């Protein structure tokens, strides 16, 4: 059995006094890729935001343990420094700081060490090529003027260069065309080459998963885990959607 990276037990979460998550249990081992699928409004993004420490989400019960530490005791920045990464559905624009400088600053804060600029730029260039992005993007202001697909690719670029212990991809494929989904998937495949790194992919679309190795699938319906399994669940969702899971949870 692999070493646990993340353990969630009986997690309950509320937003403005409305309970969204009802007793979530989840364990992700070192080097594993887990997928959470579910319809809109199921609580998928609530789970992602709670793990990262978004103050809008109030933990009402249960525990979240990351690399042996209680996440509830850590600030957002401390979670990031420990190796927790969240890719946003709608990345924000940050004028005045280039994509390259933003990532370099984040890496230096996480490791506590200065980076050799030329070596870092070589790595940035390599990863940009993997994501089929022109090298000029490195010097552009973070997400400013980027298309939706370019913003998502920039998020994956950050993940590849930051090398987190656990990357949470929250609807990274949302709004992307077929070609962009393939490119993002290629970046995720590159991340999976590090067998010590773990992934939690949150999506309602199986397209991004087609070329990826997945260890476990969890179906989230109405704030609860309605089913758990493997590829057979992805196939069932592709064929039937989420209606049958919602009926079973009723």
C-alpha positions as CSV (number, residue, x, y, z in Angstrom):
1,X,0.0,0.0,0.0
2,X,1.4,3.4,-1.0
3,X,2.1,6.2,1.5
4,X,-0.9,8.5,2.1
5,X,-0.5,12.0,0.7
6,X,-4.0,13.2,1.5
7,X,-6.6,11.7,3.9
8,X,-10.1,13.1,4.3
9,X,-12.4,11.7,7.0
10,X,-16.1,12.6,7.4
11,X,-15.6,16.0,5.9
12,X,-18.6,18.4,6.2
13,X,-18.5,21.8,4.7
14,X,-20.9,24.7,4.6
15,X,-21.2,27.9,2.7
16,X,-23.1,30.8,4.3
17,X,-24.8,28.3,6.7
18,X,-25.8,26.0,3.8
19,X,-24.3,22.5,4.1
20,X,-22.6,21.5,0.8
21,X,-20.5,18.5,1.6
22,X,-21.9,15.8,3.8
23,X,-19.3,13.4,5.3
24,X,-16.7,13.0,2.5
25,X,-14.1,10.2,2.9
26,X,-11.1,10.1,0.5
27,X,-7.6,8.8,0.6
28,X,-4.9,9.5,-2.0
29,X,-1.6,7.7,-2.0
30,X,1.8,8.8,-3.1
31,X,2.0,8.8,-6.9
32,X,-1.7,8.1,-7.4
33,X,-4.2,9.9,-9.7
34,X,-7.7,10.1,-8.4
35,X,-10.7,11.6,-10.3
36,X,-13.8,13.2,-8.9
37,X,-16.7,13.4,-11.3
38,X,-20.1,14.7,-10.8
39,X,-22.8,17.0,-12.2
40,X,-22.8,20.8,-11.8
41,X,-23.6,21.8,-8.2
42,X,-22.4,18.5,-6.7
43,X,-19.8,20.2,-4.5
44,X,-16.7,19.4,-6.5
45,X,-15.3,22.9,-6.5
46,X,-16.3,23.3,-2.8
47,X,-14.1,20.4,-2.0
48,X,-11.2,21.8,-4.0
49,X,-11.5,25.3,-2.4
50,X,-11.8,23.7,1.1
51,X,-8.6,21.7,0.6
52,X,-6.7,24.9,-0.4
53,X,-8.1,26.9,2.5
54,X,-10.6,29.3,0.8
55,X,-12.2,31.1,3.7
56,X,-15.6,31.1,2.0
57,X,-15.9,27.4,2.9
58,X,-16.5,26.5,6.6
59,X,-15.4,23.1,7.7
60,X,-18.2,21.9,10.1
61,X,-16.9,18.4,10.8
62,X,-14.2,15.9,9.9
63,X,-10.5,16.2,9.2
64,X,-8.1,16.7,6.3
65,X,-4.5,15.5,6.6
66,X,-1.9,16.3,4.1
67,X,1.6,14.7,4.4
68,X,0.8,14.0,8.0
69,X,-0.2,17.5,8.9
70,X,-3.7,18.8,9.8
71,X,-4.7,21.1,6.9
72,X,-7.0,23.0,9.2
73,X,-4.0,24.3,11.1
74,X,-2.3,25.7,8.0
75,X,-2.9,29.0,6.1
76,X,-3.3,29.1,2.3
77,X,0.3,30.1,1.8
78,X,1.5,27.4,4.2
79,X,-0.5,24.7,2.3
80,X,1.1,25.9,-1.0
81,X,4.6,25.8,0.5
82,X,4.0,22.3,1.8
83,X,3.3,21.2,-1.8
84,X,-0.4,21.6,-2.4
85,X,-1.4,23.1,-5.7
86,X,-4.8,24.2,-7.1
87,X,-5.5,25.0,-10.7
88,X,-8.4,27.4,-10.9
89,X,-11.5,27.1,-13.2
90,X,-11.2,30.8,-14.1
91,X,-7.5,32.0,-13.6
92,X,-7.3,35.7,-12.8
93,X,-5.2,38.3,-14.8
94,X,-2.3,39.9,-12.9
95,X,-0.8,42.9,-14.7
96,X,2.7,44.0,-14.0
97,X,4.3,40.6,-13.4
98,X,5.4,38.2,-16.1
99,X,4.4,34.5,-16.2
100,X,8.0,33.5,-15.8
101,X,8.7,35.8,-12.9
102,X,5.5,34.8,-11.1
103,X,6.4,31.1,-11.3
104,X,10.1,31.7,-10.4
105,X,9.0,33.7,-7.3
106,X,6.6,30.9,-6.3
107,X,9.3,28.2,-6.7
108,X,11.8,30.2,-4.7
109,X,9.3,30.8,-1.9
110,X,8.4,27.2,-1.8
111,X,12.0,25.9,-1.7
112,X,13.6,28.8,0.1
113,X,16.4,28.8,-2.4
114,X,17.4,31.2,-5.2
115,X,17.1,29.8,-8.7
116,X,19.7,30.1,-11.4
117,X,17.8,32.1,-14.0
118,X,19.3,30.6,-17.2
119,X,18.7,27.0,-16.0
120,X,15.1,28.0,-15.0
121,X,14.5,29.6,-18.4
122,X,15.6,26.4,-20.2
123,X,13.1,24.4,-18.1
124,X,10.3,27.0,-18.8
125,X,11.1,26.8,-22.6
126,X,10.9,23.0,-22.5
127,X,7.5,22.9,-20.7
128,X,6.1,25.6,-23.0
129,X,7.0,23.4,-26.0
130,X,5.2,20.5,-24.3
131,X,2.1,22.7,-24.0
132,X,2.5,24.0,-27.5
133,X,2.9,27.6,-26.3
134,X,5.2,30.1,-27.9
135,X,8.2,31.0,-25.8
136,X,7.0,34.7,-25.8
137,X,4.3,33.8,-23.3
138,X,6.9,33.5,-20.6
139,X,7.5,37.3,-20.7
140,X,3.9,38.3,-21.0
141,X,2.0,39.6,-18.0
142,X,0.3,36.7,-16.1
143,X,-2.9,35.7,-18.0
144,X,-3.3,39.3,-19.4
145,X,-4.9,39.0,-22.8
146,X,-4.7,35.2,-22.7
147,X,-7.5,33.2,-24.2
148,X,-9.4,30.8,-22.0
149,X,-7.3,27.9,-23.3
150,X,-4.0,29.8,-22.9
151,X,-4.9,30.6,-19.2
152,X,-5.5,26.9,-18.6
153,X,-2.2,26.0,-20.3
154,X,-0.5,28.6,-18.1
155,X,-1.9,26.9,-15.0
156,X,-0.6,23.5,-16.2
157,X,2.8,25.2,-16.8
158,X,2.8,26.4,-13.2
159,X,2.1,22.9,-12.0
160,X,4.9,21.4,-14.0
161,X,7.5,23.9,-12.8
162,X,6.3,24.1,-9.1
163,X,6.4,20.2,-8.9
164,X,3.8,20.0,-6.0
165,X,3.3,16.8,-4.0
166,X,-0.4,17.0,-4.8
167,X,-2.0,18.9,-7.7
168,X,-5.7,19.6,-7.7
169,X,-7.1,20.3,-11.1
170,X,-10.5,21.9,-10.7
171,X,-12.4,21.7,-14.1
172,X,-9.2,22.5,-16.0
173,X,-10.8,21.3,-19.1
174,X,-13.9,23.5,-18.7
175,X,-14.6,25.6,-21.8
176,X,-11.7,24.2,-23.9
177,X,-12.0,23.0,-27.4
178,X,-10.9,19.4,-28.4
179,X,-7.3,20.4,-29.4
180,X,-6.8,22.4,-26.2
181,X,-8.0,19.5,-24.1
182,X,-5.5,17.2,-25.8
183,X,-2.7,19.7,-25.1
184,X,-3.7,20.1,-21.4
185,X,-3.9,16.3,-21.1
186,X,-0.4,16.1,-22.5
187,X,0.8,18.4,-19.8
188,X,-0.9,16.3,-17.1
189,X,0.8,13.2,-18.6
190,X,4.1,15.0,-18.2
191,X,3.4,15.6,-14.6
192,X,2.4,12.0,-14.0
193,X,6.0,10.9,-15.0
194,X,7.0,12.0,-11.5
195,X,6.0,8.8,-9.6
196,X,6.2,10.6,-6.3
197,X,3.6,13.3,-7.2
198,X,-0.2,12.8,-6.8
199,X,-3.1,14.2,-8.7
200,X,-6.8,15.0,-7.9
201,X,-8.6,15.7,-11.2
202,X,-12.1,17.3,-10.7
203,X,-14.2,17.2,-13.8
204,X,-17.6,16.4,-15.3
205,X,-16.2,15.5,-18.7
206,X,-14.3,12.3,-19.4
207,X,-12.4,13.7,-22.4
208,X,-9.4,14.9,-20.5
209,X,-9.0,11.4,-19.0
210,X,-8.8,9.4,-22.2
211,X,-5.0,9.3,-22.4
212,X,-4.3,9.3,-18.6
213,X,-3.6,6.6,-16.1
214,X,-6.2,6.8,-13.4
215,X,-6.1,4.8,-10.1
216,X,-9.5,5.6,-8.7
217,X,-12.7,7.4,-9.7
218,X,-15.1,8.9,-7.2
219,X,-18.6,10.1,-8.2
220,X,-19.8,13.1,-6.2
221,X,-23.6,13.7,-6.1
222,X,-25.4,16.2,-3.9
223,X,-22.3,16.6,-1.6
224,X,-21.8,12.8,-1.1
225,X,-19.6,10.1,-2.7
226,X,-22.3,8.1,-4.5
227,X,-19.9,5.6,-6.1
228,X,-16.3,4.6,-6.3
229,X,-14.4,2.5,-8.7
230,X,-12.2,2.6,-11.8
231,X,-12.5,2.9,-15.6
232,X,-15.9,1.3,-15.5
233,X,-17.3,4.4,-13.8
234,X,-15.8,6.7,-16.5
235,X,-17.4,4.4,-19.2
236,X,-20.7,4.4,-17.4
237,X,-20.8,8.2,-17.1
238,X,-19.8,8.6,-20.8
239,X,-22.7,6.3,-21.7
240,X,-25.4,7.4,-19.2
241,X,-24.4,10.7,-17.7
242,X,-25.0,11.3,-14.0
243,X,-28.7,10.7,-13.9
244,X,-28.5,7.1,-12.7
245,X,-26.2,8.1,-9.8
246,X,-28.6,10.9,-8.8
247,X,-31.5,8.4,-8.8
248,X,-29.5,6.0,-6.6
249,X,-28.7,8.8,-4.1
250,X,-32.3,9.9,-3.9
